[in-house]
Amino acid sequence: MSKDDQTTRRQFLKGCARGAGVVAVGAVAAGLTVRADADKVWQLNPTTCTTCRDFTNDQGWGRCSTACVRTPSAVKAVNDFTVCGYCFICPAYFDVQSPVYTWEEAEQLGPYPDGTSREGTHKKLICPQDAIRRRVVGQIDPYDPYNNFFEYTIDEGRCNGCGLCVEYCRPPMGNASLRLEVRHHLCLDCNQCAIARTCPANAFYRGSLRAQRPGYEGGTGPVTKGHPS
């Protein structure tokens, strides 16, 4: 083998080693990126969310309801119990523009399932999916029904993320205790979120996987992330 051939062979081997090193570094970097991205999930910023109305559908529901690839949407309403006023007449539960039950009507229809009277409550509800549950907290005051406190929770199986309750909970009518939230045990965590692409407020973002804030319904333990069946 000539001297020139030996030099060419040596240069070739050095080039191969250098290329293998670059590939190895790239693989490590890619692995770190994948590991970091695994802790990122789609989240909804409640301070940016406008509970937009999508009037391309008959109901005028928000895009969180209509754009999600899941039916019903993986975005649900949640209630912050540390902010909720536990009101007798909740503007996010009752349609306060609808008529109220009179004493005669309340006697004829009977009490609500929790035993409280219908008298003075409104006949129509805000939620089109009947996804909000209302129950009395503590002992019922039969002499002053307006003095009772009520807890409002969301039935996730029925909620479609339309955002109407969130809209009606905003001041000055409500305390803004209701918000829309991506429920990570339901979200498929798509690479390109269909809601994020159409959100007019740019309220969706990729953020670190975290536990729910204490006080929000649904628990305060670690957030689970997966693909539900």
C-alpha positions as CSV (number, residue, x, y, z in Angstrom):
1,M,0.0,0.0,0.0
2,S,1.4,3.4,-1.0
3,K,1.9,6.3,1.3
4,D,-0.9,8.2,-0.4
5,D,-3.3,5.3,0.0
6,Q,-2.5,5.1,3.8
7,T,-3.1,8.9,4.2
8,T,-6.5,8.6,2.4
9,R,-7.5,5.7,4.5
10,R,-6.5,7.5,7.7
11,Q,-8.5,10.5,6.7
12,F,-11.5,8.4,5.9
13,L,-11.5,6.7,9.3
14,K,-11.1,10.0,11.1
15,G,-14.1,11.3,9.1
16,C,-16.2,8.3,10.1
17,A,-15.3,8.7,13.8
18,R,-16.2,12.4,13.7
19,G,-19.5,11.7,12.0
20,A,-20.4,9.0,14.6
21,G,-19.7,11.5,17.3
22,V,-22.0,14.1,15.8
23,V,-24.7,11.4,15.4
24,A,-24.3,10.4,19.1
25,V,-24.5,14.0,20.3
26,G,-27.6,14.5,18.2
27,A,-29.2,11.4,19.6
28,V,-28.6,12.5,23.2
29,A,-30.0,16.0,22.4
30,A,-33.1,14.5,20.8
31,G,-33.6,12.2,23.7
32,L,-33.5,15.1,26.1
33,T,-35.9,17.1,24.0
34,V,-38.4,14.2,23.9
35,R,-38.1,13.8,27.6
36,A,-38.7,17.5,28.2
37,D,-41.6,17.5,25.7
38,A,-43.2,14.5,27.5
39,D,-43.8,16.9,30.5
40,K,-45.6,19.5,28.3
41,V,-49.3,19.5,27.9
42,W,-51.9,21.7,26.3
43,Q,-53.2,24.2,28.8
44,L,-55.7,27.1,28.8
45,N,-55.0,30.4,30.3
46,P,-58.2,31.6,32.1
47,T,-57.1,35.2,32.2
48,T,-56.8,35.2,28.4
49,C,-59.8,33.0,27.6
50,T,-62.8,35.0,26.3
51,T,-65.2,32.1,26.1
52,C,-65.7,33.0,22.5
53,R,-68.9,32.2,20.7
54,D,-68.7,30.1,17.5
55,F,-71.8,31.2,15.6
56,T,-71.1,28.8,12.8
57,N,-73.1,26.3,14.8
58,D,-76.7,26.7,15.8
59,Q,-76.0,26.8,19.6
60,G,-73.3,29.5,19.5
61,W,-71.1,27.3,21.7
62,G,-67.5,28.3,22.2
63,R,-64.6,26.9,20.0
64,C,-63.4,24.7,23.0
65,S,-66.6,22.8,22.5
66,T,-66.8,22.7,18.7
67,A,-63.1,22.4,17.6
68,C,-61.9,19.6,19.9
69,V,-61.3,16.2,18.2
70,R,-63.0,14.6,21.1
71,T,-66.8,14.4,21.5
72,P,-67.6,15.8,24.0
73,S,-64.6,18.1,24.3
74,A,-61.7,17.4,26.6
75,V,-62.1,21.0,27.8
76,K,-64.5,21.2,30.8
77,A,-65.7,23.8,33.2
78,V,-64.4,23.6,36.7
79,N,-65.4,25.5,39.8
80,D,-63.0,27.2,42.2
81,F,-64.6,26.6,45.6
82,T,-62.3,29.1,47.3
83,V,-63.9,31.9,45.2
84,C,-67.4,30.5,44.7
85,G,-70.1,32.4,46.7
86,Y,-72.3,29.3,47.2
87,C,-75.2,31.5,46.2
88,F,-78.9,30.5,46.5
89,I,-79.4,32.0,43.0
90,C,-76.2,31.4,40.9
91,P,-76.2,33.3,37.7
92,A,-74.1,30.6,36.1
93,Y,-76.7,28.0,37.0
94,F,-80.1,29.7,36.7
95,D,-81.2,31.8,33.8
96,V,-81.9,34.9,35.9
97,Q,-84.0,36.4,33.1
98,S,-86.5,33.6,33.2
99,P,-89.6,33.6,35.5
100,V,-89.4,32.3,39.0
101,Y,-91.5,29.6,40.7
102,T,-94.3,31.0,42.8
103,W,-95.3,29.4,46.1
104,E,-98.2,27.6,44.4
105,E,-96.0,26.2,41.6
106,A,-93.4,25.1,44.1
107,E,-96.0,23.3,46.2
108,Q,-97.4,21.6,43.1
109,L,-94.1,20.5,41.7
110,G,-92.5,19.6,45.0
111,P,-88.9,20.2,46.2
112,Y,-85.7,19.7,44.3
113,P,-83.9,16.4,44.8
114,D,-81.8,17.8,47.6
115,G,-85.0,18.7,49.5
116,T,-84.9,22.5,49.0
117,S,-88.0,24.3,47.8
118,R,-88.3,25.6,44.2
119,E,-90.0,28.8,45.4
120,G,-88.1,31.9,44.3
121,T,-85.8,30.0,41.9
122,H,-85.8,30.5,38.2
123,K,-87.5,28.1,35.9
124,K,-84.8,27.9,33.2
125,L,-81.2,26.8,33.6
126,I,-78.1,28.2,31.8
127,C,-76.3,25.0,30.9
128,P,-77.6,23.5,27.6
129,Q,-76.2,20.1,28.6
130,D,-77.7,20.0,32.2
131,A,-74.1,19.4,33.4
132,I,-74.1,21.5,36.5
133,R,-75.1,19.9,39.8
134,R,-76.5,22.0,42.7
135,R,-76.8,20.7,46.2
136,V,-77.4,22.4,49.6
137,V,-74.5,22.7,52.0
138,G,-75.2,22.1,55.6
139,Q,-78.6,22.1,57.3
140,I,-81.6,23.5,55.4
141,D,-83.2,26.6,56.9
142,P,-86.9,26.1,56.2
143,Y,-87.8,29.6,57.4
144,D,-85.4,31.5,55.2
145,P,-84.5,29.5,52.0
146,Y,-82.4,32.4,50.8
147,N,-80.1,31.9,53.7
148,N,-79.0,28.4,52.5
149,F,-75.7,27.8,50.8
150,F,-75.3,25.8,47.7
151,E,-72.4,24.0,46.1
152,Y,-72.2,23.8,42.3
153,T,-70.2,21.1,40.6
154,I,-69.7,20.0,37.0
155,D,-70.7,16.6,35.6
156,E,-67.8,16.0,33.3
157,G,-69.6,13.3,31.4
158,R,-72.2,15.9,30.3
159,C,-70.1,19.0,30.0
160,N,-69.0,19.9,26.5
161,G,-66.9,22.9,27.3
162,C,-69.3,25.4,25.7
163,G,-68.3,28.0,28.3
164,L,-71.7,29.6,28.9
165,C,-71.5,29.0,32.6
166,V,-68.1,30.6,32.7
167,E,-69.4,33.6,30.8
168,Y,-72.3,34.2,33.2
169,C,-70.1,33.7,36.3
170,R,-68.0,36.7,35.4
171,P,-68.4,40.0,37.4
172,P,-70.6,41.9,38.1
173,M,-73.1,39.0,38.2
174,G,-70.7,36.3,39.5
175,N,-67.5,35.8,41.3
176,A,-65.6,34.4,38.3
177,S,-65.1,31.1,40.2
178,L,-65.9,29.0,37.1
179,R,-63.3,28.6,34.4
180,L,-62.6,26.3,31.4
181,E,-59.7,23.9,31.8
182,V,-58.1,21.2,29.7
183,R,-58.7,17.9,31.5
184,H,-55.5,16.0,31.0
185,H,-57.0,12.6,31.7
186,L,-59.3,13.2,28.7
187,C,-57.0,15.2,26.4
188,L,-55.3,13.2,23.6
189,D,-52.4,15.6,23.7
190,C,-52.3,16.1,20.0
191,N,-49.2,17.6,18.4
192,Q,-51.3,20.2,16.8
193,C,-54.3,21.0,19.0
194,A,-57.4,21.7,16.9
195,I,-58.7,24.2,19.5
196,A,-55.4,26.1,19.8
197,R,-55.4,26.6,16.0
198,T,-58.8,28.3,16.0
199,C,-58.6,30.1,19.4
200,P,-59.1,33.8,18.7
201,A,-57.6,34.8,22.0
202,N,-54.5,32.6,21.7
203,A,-55.3,31.3,25.2
204,F,-53.9,27.8,24.6
205,Y,-50.2,27.1,25.3
206,R,-47.9,24.1,25.9
207,G,-47.0,24.1,29.6
208,S,-45.4,21.9,32.2
209,L,-47.5,19.0,33.6
210,R,-48.7,20.1,37.0
211,A,-51.2,19.4,39.7
212,Q,-54.4,21.2,39.8
213,R,-54.5,24.2,42.0
214,P,-55.9,23.5,45.5
215,G,-59.6,24.5,45.8
216,Y,-60.5,23.4,42.3
217,E,-63.0,20.6,42.0
218,G,-61.5,17.4,40.6
219,G,-58.9,17.0,43.3
220,T,-55.5,18.4,44.0
221,G,-53.3,15.4,43.4
222,P,-50.9,14.8,40.5
223,V,-52.4,15.3,37.0
224,T,-52.7,12.1,35.0
225,K,-52.0,12.2,31.4
226,G,-53.0,9.4,29.0
227,H,-55.1,8.3,26.1
228,P,-58.5,7.2,27.4
229,S,-60.3,4.4,25.7
